[in-house]
Amino acid sequence: MMIEETASIAGDHPALAGHFPGRPVVPAALLLDVVIRTAEANAQWRIAEVMRMKFHRPLMPETEFSIRLRPIAGGRVEVSCHVGEDPLISGLLRIGAGESRS
């Protein structure tokens, strides 16, 4: 089962204050939170660990991006996020013991 969603971060999100004045950029921690919440809400996975995550480019507020999550062997989830065709995030998450909260 692959999960595919789109998301964007509102320009008035509190995490943007001071990050950076005059040209706000979405913090990496907020992007990662959106990815993890998407995995946990849509697949009922409990994410136990961020095994690796690469942030390829900055994301500006109000910019729509795609999230693709694909389970792979060993209780892991492959993460791929894009703005259009441009890579935004790629990485690997580990699903917690029991794999599911269903």
Buried (B, 14 or more C-beta within 10 A) or exposed (E): EEBEBEBBBEEEBEBBEEBEEEEBEBBEEBBBEBBBEBBBEBBEBBBBEBEEBEBEEBBBBEBEBBBBBEBEEEBBBBBBBBBEEEEBBBBBBBBBEEBEEE
